[in-house]
Amino acid sequence: MAVLKLSMVCFLLFILHSNAQTLSLDFYSKTCPSLAKTVSDTTARFIYAAPSLAPALLRLHFHDCFVDGCEGSILLNSTSNNTAEKDAIPNRSLRGFQVIDAVKLEVEKKCPGQVSCADILALVARDAVSQIKGPFWKVPLGRRDSRVSIGSRALTNLPPPFFNITQLIASFASKGLSVKDLVVLSGGHTIGVSHCSSFTTRIYNFTGRGDADPTMDPNYVTELKKVCGPTDTTTIVQMDPGSSKDFDNDYFSIVKKRRGLFQSDAALLNNAETSKYIQSHSFNQFDKTFFSDFAESMQKMGSIGVLTGTAGEIRRVCSVVN
């Protein structure tokens, strides 16, 4: 019986590995040769008009991959008898769905029924970041779209902003990502904004006694209190103050100064490997080593739990199953 169980585990691991290996850079070379240009051109029109969509689209890709894998389930709408991922509490502030829909529409005109929404989301996230002068990474393709999106799975899979370092490492490890991937991908907070509600407990009532998190720079706490009230749910602040539109190393500098916005940012100083990375990348604002590391980690993240072969489907419209 033990041998049988071990064989089954090995078989399942082989299947998961095989699925990831079926992704390829030339997957659509014959079925949709214009894909890369179509995605890039359409994405660029949105980013030119609203550069703030770049971090939103990066976050959308992350939130898709961390819940059941990179299979486009974050794009599905809720139905009368099911609350989809996009309507779960951690995802209600997600933006950029209109970009994915617009790109899908253009791709369908040229290559009907060929390209998955999951692949489009992966490409759009990459193009959006590179179009604001961030890193560029290769995106192996061949993902298929899930027919299932369950909101409760977002709550159990997405690491919240109050996680400590042990919880963060465990969360990323469960997705096949390393401690280095954790700190590198956290560097994505160098762009974008957050609602006050994601961190007000940290500055107003950290231990339930009306106190602030002692690990946060007290001067920064004072600054944040000027813009965020205790019950503020609408105001937004920059995650990387003064540099939130530039993809650079500045995130690591602010974390080092104890000005990371979330507990999960501050937690990166509580591990030898993540702290060492922060220290070594907090001097040169445009150190390209971080860019290459980010590209590598994004490639790894983009192949989490992909559906390939005959699994799932190729949705005609990204927000509904066929």
N, C-alpha and C positions, 0 to 999 in steps of 0.2 A: 504493500500500500504506500509506504514512504517513497519507494522508487517511482511508483506511478505518479504521485503528487509532484515529485521533483521533475519528472519528465513533462508534466503539464505546465509547470512554471517555466521551464526552459523553452517549451513550445510557444507559450504566450510572449515571452521576451523576444523570441525569434520573429514572431509576427509583428510586434511593435517595431523592432529594428528594421524589418523588411519594409514596413510602411514608410518609415522615414527615408529609407534609401531609394524609394521610387520617385522621390522628388528630383527634378533635374532642371538645369538652367535652360535647356532647349525643348522643354516639354511642349510648347505651343509653336515650335518653329515651322511646322507644316499646317497646323489647324488654325493658327492665328498669328501670322508673322508680324503683323502691325501692332501687336499687343503693347509692347514696351512704350512705343511712341504715343499711342492713343492714351494710355494711362498717364504718362508723364505730362503730355500737353493739357489734358483735361484737369489734372490736379494742379498744374501751374496756374491756370486761370483763377482757381479759387484761392490759392496761396498768395498770388499777386494782390488780389482784392482784400484778403484778410489773412495776414501772416500768422495770426493767433490760432488758426486752424491746424498749424503744423503740430504743436504739442497735443492738441485735442485728438488728432488722427493717430499719433503715436500711442497715446493712452488707450484709444479704442482698440488698437491691435493687441496691446498688452492685456486688456480686459477680456478680449476674445480668447487668447491663447491660454490664459490661466484657468479658464473654466471649460473643462472637457476638451481642451486642445484648440489648435488654430483651424477651426472648421466653420467659421462664420456664424456661430449660434448667437453671438451678440447682436447680429443684424436683424434677427427675426422679431416680428411684432407679437405682442400678447394676443391671445384669442379669448373667446368667451369662457373657456374652461381651463385656461392655462396662463399663468403669469410668466412671461419670458424674462430672460436675463436683463434685457435693457431697462426693464421696469423694476428691477431689484434695487434696494436702497443704495448700494455702492455705485450703481450705474446711472442713477437718475440725473447726474450732472454731465454725463458723456455728451460730446458734440461731434459733428462731422458726418453724420449719417447721410446728409444730402450730397456730400462729395462722393461717397461710395455709390450712391444711387445714380448720380450723374455719370460717373465713370462707367458703371455697368451698362447704362443706356448706350453710351458711345461704343463700347466694346460689342454689345449685342448687334448694333447696326452693321458692324464689319465682320463679326464672327459669331453668328447666332448659335446659342446652345453649347458653346465650346469652353468658356472660361468661368471658373467658379468664383463666387463672391469672396470666398476665403482667400484665394490667390489675389484677387483685386485688392482686398484690404491690406494684405501683406505688401503689395507693390506700392499702394498709395501711401502707406505709413513711411516707407523708405524714401519715396520721391518727395514727400512733403518735408521731411527732415533735411534732405540734401538740398532742396530748393531754398532753404533759409541758411545755406552755407554750413550745414551740419555734415556729418559723415555719410558716405554712400556705402552700401553693402549689397552683395549679390543675393538675390532672392530665388532659390530653387523653387520650382513650381510643380504643380500636379495635385494640389489639395482638392478635395471635394467638399461639398457643403453638407452640414448636418441637417437633419429633418427635425431635430429636437432642441428646444431651448427652455431650460427650467430655472426660474428665478432664484429658487432657494440654493442652487449650486453656486451662485455668485457669492452668497454669504459665507459658504464653507470653503471656498477656494481662493478668493481674492485676499491678499494680505492687507489688513486695515492700517491706517496711519499711526495707530497706537501700539503696534507690535514691538516687542523687544527683540534684541539681536538673536536670541535662541529661537524664537518663533519665526523670525524672518528667514533664518538659515534653513529651518525645517520646511517652511513653505516653499522656498526655492528648490530645495533638494527633492521635494516630492514631485517637482516638474522636470527633474533631471538637470537642474542648473546648479552651478558651483557657488562657493562663497565669493569668488572673484566676480562671477556673473551678477551676484546680488549687488555688490558695490558699484560695478560698472553700469548696470541698468538703472540703479538709483540715480546715477549721474544724469539721467534723462530729465530730472527735476531742474536742470539748468535752464529749461524753457517752460513757460506756462504759468498758470495762476491756480489759486485754490480759494474755495469759499472759507470764510472765517469759521464756519461750523466744524471744519475738519480739525481745528486745533484750539478752539476757545477754551476747552477744558484745561489745556496745557498752561494757559496764561491766567485763568481765573479761579480754577477750582481743582487743582491737580490731584490732591489727596482727599478732597472732600471737606477741606477746612478753609476754603477761600484763598488758597495759596497758588503760586506759580511753580512750574517745573524748575527745580534748582539747577538742572543741567543746561538751562537756556540762559544766554547772556541777559542779565536783568535790564540792560539798556534797550535791548531788542524787545523784551516783554513790554516795556513802557511804550515803545514805538507802536507795537501791534495793538495795544489797548486804545490808542488814539483813533484807530480806524475800525476796530472790531469790538462791538459791545458783547456782553455775555450771552445774549440770545440772538445774535446776528446770524441770519441764514442766507443773506443775499449779497453782502459785500464780498468782493474778491480782492486778493492781494497777490503780489508776485512771489513765486517760490524762490526765485533768485533775484532779490531786489537790485534794480539798476542794470541787470543783464539778462532779464527774462526773455528777451527776444533774440538773444544770441546763443547759439549752441557752442559753449566753450567749457573750460575747466573751472569756472568761477564757483560752481556748486560746491566743489571740494573745499574751496577757500572759506565759504560761509559755514560749512559744517565744522571745519576746523576751529572757526571762531565762535562755535556754539550758537550759530544763528540759523541752523537748519529748522525749517518750519514745523516739521512733524516729529513726533517721538521716534518714528522709524528712521528719520534722518540722523537724529542724535544718537540712536542706537548703534550706528556704524562705527562710532568711536569706542565701542565696548567689545571689540573683537580685534585680535592682533593683526589678522590679515586685512580686514576692511580698513582698520585705522592706518595701517602702513600704506595702503593704496591712497587714502585721503591725504596723508602727509606728503607723499611723493608727487602728487598731482595738484597740489594747492599753490604752487609757485608760478608756473608758466601758464597764463590764461589760455593760450592757444596751443598747448602741447598736443601734437598729433598722435601721440601714443594712446591717449584716451580715445581718440577717434577710431583708431584701428581696433582697440579693445571693444569699443561699443559695437562696431560693425560685427565682430566675431560673436559677441554675446547675443546680438539681435538675430543672427543666423541660427544660433542654437534655439533661442526662444521661438522663432518662427516655425520650427519643425516639431514643437510639442504636440503630441496626440493627433497628428494629421490623419485625415481619412483619405484613402487612395484606392485605386483600382475600381472596384464596383461598389464600394461602400458609399453611403450617402447619395448625393445627387448633384447636378449642376443646376442651381436655381435660375429660373428666367428672370425673376425679380428678387432682389436680395432680402426683402422684408417678409416674404411669405414662401412657404414650401410650394413646390409644383403641384 
